[in-house]
């Protein structure tokens, strides 16, 4: 019997992880031009740099870029539609976090009057 081994490798992307535009294109499987358009539309914001060769993106931006590209592909969105969809998804995440916080606070009341 032959055993096969599956190996998964990855990089943990956090705010401290910084990549160049060239590295971002590799991580996203996209062209530099497409990512430059996302920056121009405000979907992505480089941490530093005035010109594309100087841009640096953190791990949060990498995740956002991948999500934007997935939305563009899956839903056939243009740049403006992608920006709007991401803004709405960000707002939804913030509202869900607020609900969790409020539920936690209400849960702390236990037997108290909630009116």
C-alpha positions in Angstrom: 0.0 0.0 0.0 1.4 3.4 -1.0 0.8 6.3 1.3 0.5 9.7 -0.3 1.3 12.9 1.6 -0.4 16.2 0.9 1.6 19.2 1.8 0.1 22.7 2.1 2.3 25.7 2.4 1.2 29.3 3.0 2.1 32.6 4.4 0.3 34.2 7.3 -0.8 37.6 6.2 -1.1 40.2 8.9 -0.5 44.0 9.1 3.2 43.4 9.7 3.7 41.5 6.4 4.7 43.9 3.7 5.0 43.2 -0.1 5.9 45.2 -3.2 3.6 45.6 -6.2 5.5 42.8 -8.0 5.0 40.5 -5.0 1.4 41.4 -4.8 0.9 40.4 -8.4 2.3 37.0 -7.7 0.3 36.5 -4.6 -2.9 37.5 -6.4 -2.2 36.0 -9.7 -3.0 39.3 -11.4 -1.3 41.8 -13.5 0.4 44.9 -12.2 -1.9 47.0 -14.4 -5.0 45.6 -12.8 -3.7 46.2 -9.3 -2.7 49.8 -10.3 -6.3 50.3 -11.4 -7.5 49.0 -8.1 -5.3 51.6 -6.3 -6.5 54.3 -8.6 -10.1 53.4 -7.8 -9.3 53.5 -4.1 -9.9 49.8 -3.6 -6.3 49.3 -2.4 -4.2 51.8 -0.5 -0.4 51.3 -0.5 1.1 51.8 3.0 4.0 53.8 1.5 5.2 55.1 -1.8 4.2 57.7 -4.4 4.9 55.6 -7.5 4.0 52.0 -8.2 7.7 50.9 -7.9 7.7 52.3 -4.4 4.4 51.0 -3.2 4.3 48.6 -0.3 1.2 46.7 0.8 0.5 45.0 4.1 -1.2 41.7 4.6 -4.6 43.3 5.0 -4.2 44.9 1.6 -3.2 41.5 0.1 -6.4 39.9 1.4 -8.4 42.8 0.1 -6.8 42.6 -3.3 -7.5 38.9 -3.5 -11.1 39.5 -2.5 -11.5 42.3 -5.0 -10.2 40.2 -7.8 -12.4 37.3 -6.8 -15.5 39.6 -6.9 -14.5 41.0 -10.3 -14.1 37.5 -11.7 -17.1 35.8 -10.1 -19.6 38.6 -10.5 -18.1 40.3 -13.6 -17.9 43.6 -11.7 -16.2 46.7 -13.1 -13.9 48.7 -10.9 -16.6 50.9 -9.4 -18.8 47.9 -8.7 -15.9 46.2 -7.1 -15.2 49.2 -4.8 -18.8 49.4 -3.9 -19.1 45.7 -3.1 -16.0 45.8 -0.9 -17.3 48.9 0.9 -20.6 47.2 1.6 -18.9 44.0 2.7 -16.7 46.0 5.1 -19.8 47.7 6.5 -21.5 44.4 6.9 -18.6 43.0 8.8 -18.5 46.1 11.1 -22.3 45.8 11.8 -21.9 42.1 12.6 -19.1 42.9 15.0 -21.3 45.6 16.6 -24.1 43.1 17.0 -21.7 40.6 18.7 -20.6 43.3 21.1 -24.1 44.3 22.0 -25.2 40.6 22.4 -22.2 40.1 24.7 -23.2 43.2 26.7 -26.8 42.1 27.0 -25.7 38.6 28.0 -23.8 40.1 30.9 -27.0 41.5 32.3 -28.2 37.9 33.0 -31.3 38.3 35.2 -31.5 42.0 35.1 -34.4 44.0 33.5 -33.5 44.6 29.8 -36.0 47.4 29.2 
